[in-house]
Amino acid sequence: MTGFDTGGKNHPRPGRYRHFKGGEYEVLGVARHSEGLEDMVVYRPLYNDTGLWVRPLTMFIESVEHDGLTVPRFLLMEE
């Protein structure tokens, strides 16, 4: 389960995600950058209180190489 919207846009749905390095995050939604109009994922770490963060959508949904495997950067956790 990837947790990405299949309704035309490849946006992650709100929920709890695991980063490929192990941290857990809550995705709150997708916002648009005011200047470049790039879609940005708004999320917060669940392991500390460092506030809200944004990451470009293209980077959030991409796969990365980790320990010789290609894995999603973020993966929706079962609810």
N, C-alpha and C positions, 0 to 999 in steps of 0.2 A: 504494500500500500504506500503510495507516494504522497497522497494528500493534496494533489494538485487538481484544480478546477478543470473540468473537461468541457465547460460551456463556452468554448471559443477562446478564452484567455487562459494561459497557463499560470494562473495565480495560486499560491498556496492558500488553503482555507485556514481560518483561525483554528488554533489548537496547539498542542504540545508536540515539539519536534526534538529529535536528537541530532546533534552535530556529529560529523564523522569522527571527531576527536573525543566524543563522549559527553560533552555538556548538554544539558537540557534547556530548552528555550520555549517561550510562549509566543506564537505569532499572533499579532493583534489585527493585522490587515495589510493592505497594499495602499501606498500613497503615491502621489505624483510629484516629482521635483518641480519646483516653481519656475526654474529657469530653463532647464534642458528637457523638461516634460518626461524624464525617465521614470519608469515605475520602480518604486522602492518598497521593500518589505520592512514593516515596522514590527520589531520584536523586542523581548526582554529576556535576559538570562534568569533562570529559576534557581541558580546556585549562589547568587549574590544580589545585592541591591545597588546595581550601578546604573539604573534608569533604563530609558528606552534607547534602542539602537535602530539604525536603518542600514540596509544592504541593498545594492542594486538587484532587482528581480533576476536578471540574467545570471548573476553570480550566485544568488540563493538557490536557484533550481539546477545549476550545473552539476555534473559529476566530476569527481576528483580522483586522482591516483592516491591510494593509501595502502601501505603494506603489500604492494604489488597487485592490488585489485582496483578496479574502477567502481566507485561507490558514490551514491548521492551525497552532496555536501550536507543537506538536511533531510531527515526522514521523519514523516509523521508517525508518532507513537500510537499504538492501539489505545482506544479510549474505553 
